[in-house]
Amino acid sequence: MINSVGREIPDTIAGFKSMIPFRGAFEKGGSSPDFPSKKTRLLQGNRKVLTSMREALEKVGVESGMTVSFHHHFRNGDYVLNSVMNEISKMGVRNTKIASSSIFPCHEPLVTLIQKGVVTAIDTDYMTGPVAQAVSRGLLEAPVTLRTHGGRARAIDDGDLHIDVAFIAAPTADVQGNINGVDGPSKCGSLGYAVPDASHADKVVAVTDNLVNYPLTYVSIDQTHIDYVVKLDKIGDSTGIISGTTAITRSPIALKIAEYTAKVIEASGLLQNGFSFQTGAGGTSLATASFVRQIMKERKVTGSFGLGGITGFFVEMLEEGLFKALLDVQCLDLKAVDSLKKDLNHIEIGSSMYANPRTKGNAVDMLDVVVLGATEIDAEFNVNVTTGSHGDIMGGSGGHGDAAEGSKLCIVVAPLIRSRLPTVVERPVTISTPGEIIDVFVTERGIAVNPGREDIKQRLVDAKLPVVEMEKLRDTAKRICGKPTPIRFKDRILAVQEYRDGTVIDVIREVE
């Protein structure tokens, strides 16, 4: 048979088989290695559900030198990272890189694995507790890479952070690997920080303690991304997701800072219909949100969305009609978890949609106002949220730099003096977020405005708010506290602080 362009084409199946690579699917009873026959599949049953963590590790081919990833939606209640790494250690695997979106005190067993050489590298956005202390003492062989949440998503998407195997703590999973965080005895809410891992890791293992029949009806990450499902007795403690205090502060100093901050937002001109807002879950942040909430009610303002780690306080604002939607990358209390399940206007998003600067669009770029904290800040508005005053690692940027750059107005709040140490310093121990993207610094002794935001400064002056120069705040803190003894550092670099675009903005050295 000749086709319209003069090429001979076969008129039988046998003819086709002689012309093209053939896997044998047309052979009687035949199948390919990748596509087993229907009879074989029926006899094998579901090949995704495995009986143990050891079996999962063997199936994905875990070996020395690999990078394994985890997410932190259980925060200090996570059991999965320790469970996986304990089994990896038993298998004799060494030289492993941990790529966890955050590391908390509950991950203390990693210290022993570092000592044994099981773990030799860490890539994370935030670390606190015994692992951070061990790194600060120089225990880890390689420098830690510290990223922002958006920077981690970017690094995974771009291939800068290659993940061999991702382990996703899934409060509920069906037998094909559809998973969510809103159902089950260990519900933790949004699984947003695990989305890039699921999309790009070579192999993905969902770890659950609530295996249900197919299909799962609320799906955070679907079955097309999941290679295997492992059921454990318990994957985490839901109470561990609570971030610090979820109650409004009673501290007079913190309340004054919160009141000033709300007045800054009101005076900025951004607090109008369509207003979008992000803040944290600490007492001062919640107090600020409370003051903003009252102003919105008085002025009959309906905001467009609340963003970030979502608390029950933001859920209440959604239910009151003060926001039309919540964009949730992480739930910070159980009220937020329950809202995510039932309210269609409470929307789960992945960390790339949240803050990846290389995507075709991210949520922080649509943000009007963000309220952030600081351990230290200097006269150029450079902020440290990574190290303490003695140089030890005790946190990390998380979404700090992402929201600071994306928002129209970034406000940093902190008391002028904390534990008899100045917050405004000559130079932060570590620069986590560059000062050029910080707009306003609010303290109980006055409000400083970045010189690059004269428009905001004039609005605050017109509103008769106590605007002062940052140098005056620095000098006041120095007069009260005295000049701190400079920290002496060794040459050895313990961690590298990356900005969200992957550029290095600072390094953390070992303290003498």
N, C-alpha and C positions, 0 to 999 in steps of 0.2 A: 504494500500500500504506500502510495506517494502522497505527502501532504502538499499544501498550497505553495510552499516555497521550495518544492522539489526534494524534500528530505524523505527518505524511506522510513516508515514507522511500522513496527510489528503489529500484526492483527491477532496475536494470541498472548496469553499471560506468559507462556514459555518464552516467547520472543522478547517481551519486556525484561524477563529475568536474565536473559543473556546479555542485555545491554547496560544494566544499571547494577550498582552494588545492592545485594539482596540479603536480608537478615533471616529469611526462612519463614516469615509469617504466613506465606501462602502454602508452605509445606504441610502436609497432613500431620497434625499433632506437633508441629514445630513451634518454636518460640525463640526470641532473642534473649540475651542475658539481661538487657535493660527492660524488656517488655515480656514478662513471663506469660504463658498461655492462661486463658480464663480458668481452665481446670486447675492449673498450678496455683493460681491466686486464690481460688476457693479453698483449696486444701491448706494453704499457708495461713489463711485468715488475715487479720490486720497485722501488718508487719511493723507498724509504727510504735505500738505500745510494748514497752520492754519491762522486764520484771525487776531490774535492779540498776543502780547507778553504775556498778561495774560493767554490766552488759552494755549500757549506753556508751561508756568510755571506750570499750572495745569496738563497738559498732562504728563509732566516728573516727577510730584510729588515733586516739590521743597518744602522743609520744613526746619525748624530751625536745625542748626548744620551741614548742608551740605557744601561741597566744590564745588564751581563753577569756571570755568576757562575761560580765554579770551586770545587772542593773540594781538600783538602790531604792526601789519603790517600797520595800519594807523598812528602809532606813535602819534603825538600831534593833529591828526585830527580825532581820534576815537570817535564815538558816541554810539557804541553798549554797552560798559561796563556800562556807566551811565544810558542808557535806561533800561537795564535788572535790574540793582540794584535798580533803582527808583521803578520799578514795584514790585520787591521782598519786598522792604520796605513797600509799600502800602498793601501788603498781610499779613503784620504782622510777617513775617519771621525774625528771629533774629539769632545771633551767627553764622554768615556765614563766611566761609573762602574764600578769593579771591586768586585764583591761576592764576595770569596774567603774561605772559612772560615779560612784562614791564609796568610801570605806569608813566604817563606823566602829565604835568600841566593841561591838559584838563580834567583830572579825579578828579579835586578839589571837586566835590559833594561827593566823598567818605569820606571826612573829617566829614561832617555832619552825614553820616551813621555810622561812627565810634563812634561819640558822642552819637548816639541813641542806640548803641549796635547791630545794624544790621550787621555790619562787626566787627569781633573780632580777625581775624587773616589774614595775608597776606603772600603769597609765591610768590617770583618774582625774576627776574634776574637783574633788573635795576629799580630805582625809582628816580624821580626828581620832583620838584615843590611842591605845597601845601601839598600833601599827605606825601611826604618825610619829609617836615618840621614838620608836625603834629606828625609823628612817632618819629622824633628827639626830640620833646618836651615831649614824653612819653604818648601820647594820646591813643595809641593802647594797648589793654589789654595783648596780647601775643607778644613775640619777633617775628619780621619778619624773615623769612628764605630767605636768598639771595643765589642764585645759579648762575652757569654759564649757557649759553644756552645749551651746551652739557650736563651739569649736570642736567638741568631740564628734558631734554628728557630721560636721564638715569633714573631719579627718577620716571618718569611716567611709563616707560617700566618695571622697577623693582617692581613697586607697592609701592614705598616709598611715592609717591605723588598720592594718590587715588582721582580721580575726579568723583564726582557724576553727574554733568551736565556740558558739554562744550558748550559754545556759540561761534560760529565762524562767524565773520563778512565776508560775502561773496559778493563781488561786483556784481557777477552774479550767479544765481542758476536756474536750471530747476525744474520742478514740482516733480521730484523724488529725488532731493537733490544733483545732480552732481553740483559742484561749481568750480569757478575759480576767480582769482583776476585781470585778464587782460582785461576783457570786462566790459561794463556798465559805467554809469556816475560817479561812485565812484571807478574806478579801482585803485588798489594799488600795483599790481604785485604779486610776489611770496607769497604763503600762507604757507611757510615752517615751521614756528614756531607753526602752528596749527595742523600739521600732527600727532604728538604723542597724542594730546588731542582727535582727531577724532578717533584714533585707539584704545584708551584704556578707555575713559570715559564711564560710565554706560549709559548715554544718551547724544546725540549730537543734538544741534539745530543750523541750518544754518540760519543766519539773513541777509536778502538781501534787496536791493532797486531796483533790476533788475531781475524780475522773467520771465523766457523765456520758450518756448516750449521744450519738450523732443525730442531728446537728445541734451545736450550741447556738442559741438564738442571739445573744449579745456577743459580738466578736471584736476583740481589740486587735489581735493579730491573727490572720487566717491561716488555714492549713497548708497553703501553698508555700509557706516559708518554713515549715516545721518538718524536720527529718524524723525525729523520734520523740516519744512521750514517756516519761518515767514517773511513776507514782510513789511518793514517799509518805510516811505517816504524818509528817508535818513540815511545811515549807517556811513557816514564819509566824511571828507574833504580831497581829494587827495593831496592838497598842503601841508597838515600836515605831509606827509611822508618825506619831505625834511629834511635831517639831518644837522642842523647848516648851514654853508656856503657850497655851492657846487662850489665855485669859487676858483681858485688857489690864495693863499695868496700873498699879496704885501709887507708884513712886511719883512724888511731886515734881521731881526734875524731869522724869520721862514724860509725864503728862504735859508739862510746859513745852517740851520739845515737840510733842505730838500736836499740840494746839497751834504752835507757830507754823508747823509744817502744813497743816490744813489751811491756815490763812495764806501761806505762800501759794498753795494750789489755787485757792479762790482768787487771789490777786493776779495770778498769771494770765487769766483770761481763757484758760483751757477748760475750766469747769462749766461746761454748757452741754446742751443736748448732743449726744454722740460721744461724750467723754469716755476714754478708756484708761484703765488703771491697773497697776501691779504693785503689790507690797508683800512683805514677808509675814511670818506667823508669830513673831515675837511680840512681847507686851507693848512696846512702843509703836510698832507697826500697826497692831490692831487698834491701839488708841487713836492713831492717825486716821485709820479707816473709819473709826467710829465718829470722829469729828467731821470727816468728809461726808459720811452718810447723813449726818444731821443737816449739813449745808445743802446737800442734794435735795433733801426733803423740803427744806424751807424754800428753796429756789425752784422746786418742781423740775429738777433736772433728771432726765433719763439717759443713762450712759449706754454706750454700745456694748462694751464687754469688759470683764475682769479677766486677768491673764496670770499664768504661771502656776506655782504651787497653790492649790486652792484650799481654803479653810471653810469651816462652817459659817464663819462671819460673812464671807463673800456669798455663800449659799443663801443666807438670809437676805442679803441685798438683792440677789436675783429674784427670790420669792416675793420681795416687796415691790418688784418692778423697777428698781433703781438701775439695774443692768438688764439688757436684753439677752445677753448670753455670757457664759463663762467658757473660756478656752483653757482646758485643764491638761497639763503635762504631768502633774503629780498631785495626788491628794495628800493633804497634811493633817487630816483628822477623819474620823469615821463618819461624821455628818456629811462631809464632802463625798465620801465613798457612796453613801446611800443616795445622795442627790444625783451623782453621775449615772446611777442605774435607772432612776425613774424619770428624770427631767430631760426632755429632748433638747432644751436650750443649754444644758450643761454638756459641753462637747469635749470628747477626748481627742487630744492631738499628740503627734509624735514630736520628738525633740528637733527634727529638721524643720518641721513647720513652725515650731516654737521660735527657733533662734539661729538656724544654720545660715550664715551670711552668704553662702554660695548657691542657695536654692533660688527658684524663680519667684519666691515670695515667702517671707516669714512674718510671724505675728508681732514680734517686737518692733518691727518697722512701722506698725500701725498703732503703736502705743503712744498715748499722750503723756502720761505721768507715771514714773516709777519712784518708789521710796526704798532706799537701800541703806545698809549699815556700813560701819567702818571700824576697824581696830585702830588704825592710824590714818592720818591725812596730813599732807604738807601744804605749804602756802601756794603751791602750784596745783592743788586739788588732786594730786596723785593719792590713790587709796590703797591701803593694805587690808585684805581680809584673809590672808593666807597664813601669816606667822604672828606669834605673840611677841611681846616686848623683849623677850629673851632670845628670840631668833628661832624658836622651835615651831615646826609646822603644827597648826591647830585648826585648819579649815581649808579654804580654797575659793576660787572665784565662783564656781557654780554658774548661775545665770547672771551674776553681777555685771560683768563686762558686756554681755549680750544686751541686757535691758538698758544699761546706761547709754550705749551707743544708739540703740534703736529708738528710744523714746524722744519725744519733743522736749520734755523737761525731766532731767534726772536730779533727784534730791537725795543727798546723803545726810543721814541723821546720826548723831552720837552725842553723849555728854562730853563736855570739854575735858573733864578729868574722870578717869575710870581706875578704881583701885589705886588711888594716889599716883597715877601715872598720866601724863598729858596725852590727849588724843591728837592734838595738833602738834606736829613735830617738825624738826628741820628736814628730815628725810625719813620716809617709812623704811622699816627693816626690809620689806619686800613691796614692790609695786605690783598689785594685782590688776588694777584698773587705771588706765592713764588719765591724768587730770583734765585733758582737753575735752573729754566727753562728760565730765561732771559739771552740772550747772549751778547748783546751790548746795551749801552746807549749812545745816540747821543745828544749833546747840542751844542750851538753856541761857547762854550769855550773849546771844546775838546770831545774826544770819549773815553769812558771807556769800557773795555772788561771784562766780567766775568772771574775770574781766572781759571774756569773750561774749558775755550775755548782758550787755548794757541795757537791752530791751527789757529783760526780766528785772534787773536792778531798779530801773526807773519805776516800774510797776509796783515793786515792793516799797520803795520810798514814798510813792504817792499814796500807798495804803497805810503809811505811817508805821510800818513794821521796823524792828530794831536792826537795821542793816549796818554791818561793820565790816572792816577790811579783815581778810584772813590773817594778815600779819599781826593785827591787834589781838585776835584770838590766840595765836601762837605765843605772843609775848605774855599775855595774861596767864596762860597755862604754865609757861616757864617760870613766871614770878611766883605762882602758887606752889608748884611742885619742885622747883629747882631744875637744874640741867641734868638729865639722865646720864648715867655712865655709859659711854659708847660700848657697843658689843664688839668684841674682837673675833674675827673670823679666820678660819684656815683657808687654804687655797681650794680644798676639795669641794666640788659641787655636788650637793645632795639632791637637788630638784631643779627643773627648768620650768619657769612660768611662761606659758604660751598665751598670746592674745587669741581672740576668736578666729582670726584669719590665718593662724599658724605661725606668725612671727613671734620671736622670743622677746619678751619685754623685761624679764629679769631672771636672775638665778638665785637659788638659796644655797648658801655655803654652810659648811660645818662650823659650829661655834667652838672657839678654843676652850 
